[in-house]
Amino acid sequence: MHKITSKIAAGIQKRQTGKREEESAENKLTVQDTFESSIYRFRKQHGVNLGSWFVLERWITDAPFHCAVPPAKSDLDVARGHDARSVLEAHYDSWITESDWAWISDRGINTVRIPIGYYHLCGADKSVLSGTDFQNLSDVFSGAWARLIQAIETARRFGLGVLLATNYFLFEDLHAAPGKQNPDAHAGTSNPATFFSDQRSRMHTIHVLRTLVIHLKAHSPSLVNVVGIELLNEPHPSSDAEMKTWYSAAIKDISALDSTLPIYLGDCWKTDQYAEYIKSKSTPHSSLLVLDHHLYRCFTSSDISTPASTHAHALADERSTTPRMFARVAEMLDSAGAGLVVGEWSGALNPGSLTGSPDDLKNYVEAQLKLYEAHCSGNFFWTYKKAGHHPDPGWCLRDAVDSGVFPSTVGLFALRSSEDDHERQAVARDKLKNKALGEHTAYWSKYPGKYRHERFAEGFAVGWDDAYIFFAANSRLDRPVSELGFLGARAKTRTNDQSSFWEFQHGFRQGVNAARNDFRKNYC
């Protein structure tokens, strides 16, 4: 965030009547910090994954594997190789630099997802390695933690949020968990996956997540741009009941440490089922829960035999299976005060799908962006960069932008400031509020019942005002503006009155959408 005015910060604090603030004497967030944190966490996330920065993937960059032990596919293989600490730290310090942060920010991308492994936390607490494959490798990875903290702080200077995923960062998620949560090398080792067959690994992973949250909080308020923590990257559970039991335990422990920190959960490619699970866990006072879906169309035999144009059409046609699923799940989660993001996607298609037309990938990417814009609170392209001499616009964002496959910018860029136009905005708000209230009242008059339509009007006004607060959070005209993204979750924090909350929430959503249309018309 380049500029957060004290006036706006005070205004947001006054409006947040539903948020309890629990601050320790040693670690207090100021009004401005609390405001800034809410902007990062609730705005629409136009994101990219910083793949192979901490959790290495050889297909993205080969250099760190040159001294690795066989089979030279994972972080553990690198760590057991020659001069491992120097190799890794040289990579950490060169893979993402100041110019990369600037490039990302200039494109309108406002959030990065960083995959990390549990072993990257040993510089904060060596106990994360106890009883694991990395137990004797603390010296190799001890420098990673300081670099992670520096990455978050640098991202904030550029107005970027961070998602930590284990193993990734917005999201910071645990991309590589003790025992491995999936069979891939990006889960940290080349060994078999045992996470779901080993109770100790599952419990130790919760200890790792607790360690991560505790040490992130220790750095507050400098890390207000951490938008959430993802519990596991692409878990392959032996049963959904087992996965949900573990998720519930992890949510309980993390929420007890920080009830304001959003928690992201992978959907195991069973999106409806895990959306129902999140709905059951989301309460008026729970942490923001976000479902993470990954979408690729280049791996299965069906994908390979499907032309690029058909792939794009299947994502663009709202009557098709995938758009209907997105619409259904997004509405369910929004109504529950939760959210939906696509934590990984790309423009990559199998050669069997391509016709040779330069528009194959461009149309496929465009269809995805429109789908995510319509239904998701965020999306994260995989991946930011790749090493090598040949451009790869399917997987590498920089190459995709350079080749025209991906648009040069995303999100809203204002051409003039909205900050000194409050009187016009208030008149427009009230006119549209009254019109929307009339339509809302007329519709529900057909269905006898007890209503509090004033709650709809209240929600509309709050939603409109909140939307403009987000727009004004960054006053520089050469930067993208912030847009409210997690509408249902945001509405949940904006009132203590739970009576007729559905009417407040409907009004809030319409107010936000009306404000966005007004902003685009008058300032973009």
DRENROKE-366056 format. One record per residue (C-alpha): x, y, z. Coordinates in steps of 0.05 Angstrom, whole numbers. Layout:
BEGIN
+--------+--------+--------+
:      x :      y :      z :
+--------+--------+--------+
:      X :      Y :      Z :
...
+--------+--------+--------+
//
This chain:
BEGIN
+--------+--------+--------+
:      x :      y :      z :
+--------+--------+--------+
:      0 :      0 :      0 :
:     34 :     64 :    -22 :
:    -10 :    112 :     17 :
:    -60 :     98 :     73 :
:    -89 :    162 :    100 :
:   -104 :    168 :    174 :
:   -173 :    196 :    156 :
:   -193 :    133 :    118 :
:   -162 :     88 :    171 :
:   -203 :    123 :    225 :
:   -265 :    116 :    182 :
:   -257 :     42 :    172 :
:   -246 :     31 :    247 :
:   -309 :     69 :    263 :
:   -349 :     26 :    214 :
:   -322 :    -41 :    237 :
:   -372 :    -50 :    293 :
:   -371 :   -125 :    287 :
:   -296 :   -137 :    296 :
:   -267 :   -152 :    365 :
:   -196 :   -127 :    373 :
:   -153 :   -169 :    419 :
:    -83 :   -140 :    425 :
:    -25 :   -161 :    470 :
:     14 :   -108 :    508 :
:     77 :   -127 :    470 :
:     48 :   -130 :    400 :
:     -5 :    -79 :    384 :
:    -31 :    -61 :    315 :
:    -47 :     12 :    304 :
:   -112 :     35 :    272 :
:    -74 :     45 :    207 :
:    -43 :    -25 :    211 :
:   -111 :    -57 :    224 :
:   -140 :    -19 :    165 :
:    -83 :    -37 :    119 :
:    -88 :   -110 :    138 :
:   -162 :   -111 :    122 :
:   -149 :    -81 :     53 :
:    -97 :   -135 :     37 :
:   -140 :   -193 :     63 :
:   -209 :   -174 :     35 :
:   -190 :   -144 :    -32 :
:   -195 :   -182 :    -98 :
:   -129 :   -218 :   -108 :
:    -98 :   -214 :   -177 :
:    -41 :   -261 :   -163 :
:     19 :   -301 :   -186 :
:     57 :   -359 :   -156 :
:    130 :   -349 :   -142 :
:    145 :   -421 :   -159 :
:    213 :   -453 :   -146 :
:    237 :   -397 :   -101 :
:    238 :   -437 :    -36 :
:    207 :   -503 :    -55 :
:    247 :   -522 :   -116 :
:    220 :   -554 :   -179 :
:    272 :   -576 :   -229 :
:    228 :   -564 :   -291 :
:    225 :   -490 :   -271 :
:    299 :   -480 :   -255 :
:    354 :   -532 :   -261 :
:    413 :   -495 :   -231 :
:    403 :   -513 :   -157 :
:    403 :   -587 :   -174 :
:    472 :   -590 :   -206 :
:    504 :   -613 :   -140 :
:    444 :   -653 :   -115 :
:    447 :   -727 :    -98 :
:    407 :   -776 :   -141 :
:    352 :   -775 :   -162 :
:    362 :   -699 :   -159 :
:    289 :   -681 :   -161 :
:    272 :   -651 :    -93 :
:    295 :   -602 :    -39 :
:    319 :   -661 :      2 :
:    363 :   -685 :    -55 :
:    393 :   -615 :    -61 :
:    403 :   -609 :     14 :
:    443 :   -674 :     15 :
:    487 :   -652 :    -42 :
:    553 :   -615 :    -44 :
:    557 :   -545 :    -14 :
:    481 :   -545 :     -6 :
:    473 :   -484 :     38 :
:    513 :   -439 :     -9 :
:    476 :   -467 :    -69 :
:    408 :   -454 :    -38 :
:    422 :   -385 :    -10 :
:    452 :   -362 :    -76 :
:    387 :   -385 :   -108 :
:    342 :   -352 :    -55 :
:    379 :   -286 :    -64 :
:    377 :   -285 :   -140 :
:    312 :   -318 :   -162 :
:    267 :   -259 :   -141 :
:    299 :   -190 :   -137 :
:    277 :   -118 :   -132 :
:    265 :   -113 :   -207 :
:    218 :   -174 :   -204 :
:    176 :   -142 :   -149 :
:    171 :    -79 :   -190 :
:    151 :   -117 :   -253 :
:     97 :   -156 :   -216 :
:     68 :    -93 :   -184 :
:     69 :    -53 :   -249 :
:     24 :   -106 :   -282 :
:    -32 :    -95 :   -231 :
:    -17 :   -161 :   -195 :
:    -28 :   -147 :   -122 :
:    -15 :   -214 :    -87 :
:     38 :   -268 :    -91 :
:     32 :   -340 :    -69 :
:     97 :   -368 :    -43 :
:    106 :   -443 :    -35 :
:    147 :   -461 :     26 :
:    166 :   -526 :     61 :
:    166 :   -538 :    136 :
:    242 :   -542 :    135 :
:    245 :   -469 :    113 :
:    220 :   -450 :    183 :
:    279 :   -481 :    221 :
:    314 :   -414 :    225 :
:    256 :   -392 :    270 :
:    248 :   -458 :    308 :
:    291 :   -520 :    298 :
:    237 :   -565 :    328 :
:    200 :   -565 :    261 :
:    253 :   -614 :    236 :
:    248 :   -662 :    294 :
:    236 :   -733 :    272 :
:    232 :   -715 :    198 :
:    274 :   -729 :    136 :
:    307 :   -661 :    146 :
:    326 :   -671 :    219 :
:    401 :   -663 :    210 :
:    396 :   -608 :    158 :
:    381 :   -546 :    199 :
:    446 :   -513 :    180 :
:    428 :   -520 :    106 :
:    361 :   -486 :    113 :
:    370 :   -440 :    173 :
:    379 :   -378 :    128 :
:    313 :   -388 :     93 :
:    268 :   -359 :    148 :
:    301 :   -290 :    148 :
:    294 :   -288 :     73 :
:    220 :   -305 :     78 :
:    209 :   -248 :    127 :
:    248 :   -201 :     81 :
:    206 :   -224 :     22 :
:    141 :   -207 :     59 :
:    168 :   -139 :     79 :
:    192 :   -124 :      9 :
:    126 :   -145 :    -20 :
:     92 :    -95 :     26 :
:    136 :    -39 :     -1 :
:    108 :    -54 :    -70 :
:     36 :    -59 :    -45 :
:     34 :   -134 :    -53 :
:     -1 :   -184 :     -7 :
:     30 :   -251 :      8 :
:     -5 :   -319 :     12 :
:     37 :   -371 :     46 :
:     25 :   -441 :     21 :
:     55 :   -502 :     53 :
:     82 :   -506 :      9 :
:     62 :   -435 :    -18 :
:     64 :   -359 :      3 :
:     -8 :   -307 :     -8 :
:    -22 :   -343 :      8 :
:     32 :   -375 :     49 :
:     17 :   -448 :     45 :
:     53 :   -511 :     68 :
:     74 :   -537 :      1 :
:    116 :   -591 :     32 :
:     91 :   -622 :     96 :
:    124 :   -673 :    142 :
:    114 :   -742 :    112 :
:     92 :   -713 :     44 :
:     18 :   -699 :     31 :
:     23 :   -720 :    -42 :
:     71 :   -763 :    -84 :
:    103 :   -706 :   -123 :
:    175 :   -681 :   -115 :
:    149 :   -611 :   -101 :
:    125 :   -639 :    -34 :
:    198 :   -635 :    -11 :
:    228 :   -705 :    -20 :
:    233 :   -760 :    -72 :
:    209 :   -810 :    -19 :
:    139 :   -842 :    -18 :
:     82 :   -801 :     12 :
:     64 :   -822 :     83 :
:     27 :   -762 :    111 :
:    -41 :   -795 :    113 :
:    -15 :   -861 :    139 :
:     26 :   -831 :    195 :
:     -9 :   -798 :    254 :
:     55 :   -767 :    278 :
:     66 :   -731 :    212 :
:     -3 :   -701 :    214 :
:      5 :   -677 :    285 :
:     75 :   -651 :    271 :
:     48 :   -611 :    212 :
:     -1 :   -576 :    259 :
:     59 :   -560 :    303 :
:     94 :   -531 :    241 :
:     34 :   -489 :    224 :
:     29 :   -463 :    295 :
:    103 :   -446 :    293 :
:     92 :   -407 :    228 :
:     34 :   -367 :    256 :
:     69 :   -352 :    322 :
:    131 :   -326 :    288 :
:     92 :   -286 :    237 :
:     54 :   -253 :    294 :
:    120 :   -238 :    328 :
:    137 :   -194 :    268 :
:     71 :   -155 :    268 :
:     55 :   -102 :    247 :
:    109 :   -105 :    193 :
:     74 :   -166 :    162 :
:      4 :   -138 :    156 :
:      6 :   -158 :     82 :
:      3 :   -232 :     98 :
:    -66 :   -247 :     68 :
:    -71 :   -318 :     94 :
:    -39 :   -385 :    106 :
:    -56 :   -446 :     65 :
:    -55 :   -510 :    106 :
:    -31 :   -559 :     53 :
:    -17 :   -556 :    -21 :
:    -54 :   -606 :    -64 :
:    -65 :   -660 :    -11 :
:    -81 :   -730 :    -34 :
:   -119 :   -759 :     25 :
:   -134 :   -832 :     33 :
:   -205 :   -811 :     53 :
:   -243 :   -746 :     55 :
:   -266 :   -759 :    126 :
:   -193 :   -763 :    147 :
:   -176 :   -699 :    109 :
:   -233 :   -661 :    141 :
:   -215 :   -686 :    211 :
:   -144 :   -660 :    201 :
:   -169 :   -594 :    171 :
:   -215 :   -584 :    231 :
:   -158 :   -595 :    281 :
:   -112 :   -548 :    243 :
:   -166 :   -493 :    237 :
:   -180 :   -498 :    312 :
:   -107 :   -491 :    332 :
:    -91 :   -434 :    283 :
:   -154 :   -395 :    300 :
:   -137 :   -400 :    374 :
:    -71 :   -365 :    358 :
:    -99 :   -312 :    311 :
:   -174 :   -309 :    297 :
:   -164 :   -255 :    245 :
:   -116 :   -294 :    199 :
:   -151 :   -322 :    137 :
:   -142 :   -397 :    127 :
:   -139 :   -429 :     58 :
:   -157 :   -501 :     46 :
:   -144 :   -543 :    -17 :
:   -207 :   -576 :    -46 :
:   -174 :   -642 :    -66 :
:   -210 :   -631 :   -133 :
:   -276 :   -645 :    -99 :
:   -299 :   -574 :    -99 :
:   -372 :   -581 :    -81 :
:   -357 :   -629 :    -24 :
:   -304 :   -585 :      8 :
:   -346 :   -523 :     -2 :
:   -400 :   -556 :     39 :
:   -347 :   -572 :     92 :
:   -325 :   -499 :     95 :
:   -397 :   -476 :     99 :
:   -406 :   -521 :    160 :
:   -344 :   -491 :    193 :
:   -359 :   -417 :    178 :
:   -393 :   -380 :    234 :
:   -405 :   -305 :    248 :
:   -342 :   -304 :    291 :
:   -297 :   -354 :    255 :
:   -234 :   -339 :    215 :
:   -243 :   -325 :    141 :
:   -241 :   -394 :    108 :
:   -223 :   -397 :     34 :
:   -228 :   -456 :    -13 :
:   -170 :   -464 :    -61 :
:   -184 :   -498 :   -128 :
:   -129 :   -513 :   -179 :
:   -148 :   -515 :   -253 :
:   -104 :   -546 :   -306 :
:   -125 :   -576 :   -373 :
:    -62 :   -608 :   -399 :
:    -49 :   -672 :   -361 :
:   -104 :   -724 :   -372 :
:   -116 :   -765 :   -436 :
:   -181 :   -727 :   -445 :
:   -145 :   -660 :   -439 :
:    -94 :   -682 :   -492 :
:   -147 :   -702 :   -542 :
:   -188 :   -638 :   -534 :
:   -174 :   -579 :   -581 :
:   -153 :   -513 :   -550 :
:   -216 :   -479 :   -576 :
:   -259 :   -531 :   -541 :
:   -222 :   -521 :   -476 :
:   -233 :   -446 :   -480 :
:   -306 :   -453 :   -498 :
:   -319 :   -501 :   -440 :
:   -294 :   -448 :   -392 :
:   -328 :   -389 :   -426 :
:   -398 :   -419 :   -435 :
:   -435 :   -407 :   -370 :
:   -479 :   -468 :   -385 :
:   -418 :   -515 :   -385 :
:   -399 :   -559 :   -327 :
:   -340 :   -520 :   -299 :
:   -372 :   -450 :   -301 :
:   -435 :   -478 :   -269 :
:   -393 :   -509 :   -214 :
:   -356 :   -444 :   -202 :
:   -421 :   -405 :   -198 :
:   -453 :   -455 :   -151 :
:   -394 :   -460 :   -104 :
:   -379 :   -386 :   -104 :
:   -450 :   -369 :    -85 :
:   -451 :   -421 :    -29 :
:   -385 :   -397 :      1 :
:   -402 :   -323 :     -6 :
:   -468 :   -334 :     30 :
:   -431 :   -370 :     86 :
:   -381 :   -313 :     94 :
:   -325 :   -353 :     62 :
:   -290 :   -348 :     -6 :
:   -265 :   -384 :    -68 :
:   -198 :   -374 :   -103 :
:   -160 :   -410 :   -157 :
:    -92 :   -418 :   -126 :
:    -59 :   -447 :   -188 :
:    -76 :   -443 :   -262 :
:    -37 :   -432 :   -326 :
:    -42 :   -422 :   -400 :
:     -9 :   -488 :   -414 :
:    -42 :   -538 :   -460 :
:    -15 :   -604 :   -486 :
:     14 :   -602 :   -557 :
:    -43 :   -649 :   -577 :
:    -92 :   -593 :   -562 :
:    -57 :   -539 :   -603 :
:    -72 :   -522 :   -675 :
:    -12 :   -478 :   -687 :
:    -53 :   -414 :   -683 :
:    -21 :   -359 :   -640 :
:    -90 :   -348 :   -610 :
:    -96 :   -417 :   -579 :
:    -65 :   -399 :   -513 :
:    -89 :   -327 :   -513 :
:   -162 :   -348 :   -519 :
:   -153 :   -401 :   -467 :
:   -123 :   -352 :   -418 :
:   -177 :   -300 :   -433 :
:   -232 :   -351 :   -419 :
:   -201 :   -368 :   -352 :
:   -191 :   -296 :   -330 :
:   -264 :   -280 :   -346 :
:   -288 :   -341 :   -307 :
:   -246 :   -324 :   -246 :
:   -266 :   -251 :   -249 :
:   -339 :   -270 :   -249 :
:   -338 :   -320 :   -192 :
:   -273 :   -318 :   -151 :
:   -243 :   -273 :    -99 :
:   -174 :   -286 :   -127 :
:   -132 :   -325 :   -176 :
:    -57 :   -341 :   -180 :
:    -22 :   -357 :   -246 :
:     30 :   -413 :   -244 :
:     85 :   -391 :   -247 :
:    120 :   -323 :   -248 :
:    185 :   -343 :   -284 :
:    224 :   -402 :   -312 :
:    298 :   -409 :   -326 :
:    321 :   -431 :   -395 :
:    331 :   -405 :   -464 :
:    263 :   -420 :   -494 :
:    202 :   -378 :   -478 :
:    144 :   -416 :   -446 :
:     82 :   -372 :   -448 :
:     38 :   -429 :   -423 :
:     73 :   -435 :   -356 :
:    115 :   -372 :   -347 :
:     77 :   -307 :   -334 :
:    134 :   -262 :   -359 :
:    136 :   -300 :   -425 :
:     60 :   -300 :   -429 :
:     58 :   -224 :   -422 :
:    115 :   -213 :   -471 :
:     81 :   -256 :   -523 :
:     12 :   -225 :   -514 :
:    -18 :   -289 :   -487 :
:    -32 :   -255 :   -420 :
:    -57 :   -183 :   -416 :
:     -5 :   -130 :   -400 :
:    -44 :   -108 :   -338 :
:   -100 :   -136 :   -295 :
:   -149 :   -103 :   -248 :
:   -173 :    -31 :   -246 :
:   -127 :     29 :   -259 :
:   -157 :     97 :   -242 :
:   -147 :    155 :   -289 :
:   -168 :    207 :   -238 :
:   -175 :    208 :   -163 :
:   -240 :    192 :   -128 :
:   -219 :    221 :    -61 :
:   -247 :    292 :    -68 :
:   -314 :    272 :    -99 :
:   -352 :    250 :    -37 :
:   -413 :    292 :    -48 :
:   -426 :    264 :   -118 :
:   -413 :    193 :    -93 :
:   -463 :    202 :    -35 :
:   -517 :    227 :    -82 :
:   -506 :    170 :   -130 :
:   -505 :    120 :    -72 :
:   -571 :    142 :    -43 :
:   -606 :    144 :   -110 :
:   -583 :     74 :   -128 :
:   -597 :     49 :    -57 :
:   -669 :     73 :    -60 :
:   -679 :     41 :   -128 :
:   -649 :    -25 :   -105 :
:   -690 :    -24 :    -41 :
:   -754 :    -14 :    -81 :
:   -738 :    -74 :   -125 :
:   -719 :   -116 :    -64 :
:   -783 :    -98 :    -27 :
:   -827 :   -111 :    -88 :
:   -796 :   -179 :   -100 :
:   -804 :   -204 :    -29 :
:   -875 :   -176 :    -23 :
:   -896 :   -236 :    -66 :
:   -874 :   -283 :    -10 :
:   -909 :   -268 :     57 :
:   -862 :   -268 :    116 :
:   -827 :   -226 :    168 :
:   -774 :   -182 :    137 :
:   -730 :   -124 :    158 :
:   -719 :    -90 :     91 :
:   -682 :    -33 :    126 :
:   -626 :    -83 :    135 :
:   -620 :    -88 :     60 :
:   -615 :    -12 :     54 :
:   -563 :    -11 :    110 :
:   -522 :    -65 :     76 :
:   -525 :    -29 :      9 :
:   -498 :     36 :     40 :
:   -443 :      0 :     79 :
:   -423 :    -40 :     17 :
:   -419 :     22 :    -27 :
:   -378 :     60 :     25 :
:   -331 :      1 :     37 :
:   -320 :     -7 :    -38 :
:   -299 :     66 :    -43 :
:   -254 :     60 :     18 :
:   -218 :      4 :    -17 :
:   -213 :     44 :    -82 :
:   -182 :    103 :    -44 :
:   -132 :     61 :     -4 :
:    -81 :     74 :    -58 :
:    -84 :    145 :    -83 :
:    -30 :    141 :   -137 :
:    -59 :    142 :   -206 :
:     -4 :    101 :   -237 :
:    -20 :     41 :   -192 :
:    -78 :     -8 :   -193 :
:   -134 :      5 :   -143 :
:   -157 :    -45 :    -92 :
:   -226 :    -76 :   -101 :
:   -267 :   -112 :    -49 :
:   -263 :   -186 :    -67 :
:   -289 :   -227 :     -8 :
:   -358 :   -196 :     -6 :
:   -394 :   -246 :     38 :
:   -336 :   -250 :     87 :
:   -330 :   -175 :     90 :
:   -404 :   -166 :    103 :
:   -398 :   -214 :    161 :
:   -349 :   -167 :    195 :
:   -390 :   -104 :    184 :
:   -448 :   -114 :    232 :
:   -462 :   -143 :    300 :
:   -537 :   -150 :    285 :
:   -548 :   -221 :    261 :
:   -624 :   -212 :    252 :
:   -642 :   -213 :    178 :
:   -568 :   -218 :    162 :
:   -585 :   -247 :     94 :
:   -618 :   -181 :     76 :
:   -558 :   -141 :    100 :
:   -513 :   -186 :     60 :
:   -554 :   -181 :     -4 :
:   -555 :   -105 :      3 :
:   -480 :   -104 :     17 :
:   -465 :   -144 :    -45 :
:   -509 :    -99 :    -89 :
:   -477 :    -37 :    -59 :
:   -407 :    -61 :    -74 :
:   -425 :    -79 :   -146 :
:   -461 :    -12 :   -156 :
:   -400 :     26 :   -129 :
:   -354 :    -12 :   -176 :
:   -396 :      6 :   -236 :
:   -398 :     78 :   -213 :
:   -322 :     79 :   -202 :
:   -308 :     50 :   -271 :
:   -354 :    101 :   -304 :
:   -327 :    162 :   -268 :
:   -254 :    149 :   -252 :
:   -226 :     96 :   -300 :
+--------+--------+--------+
//
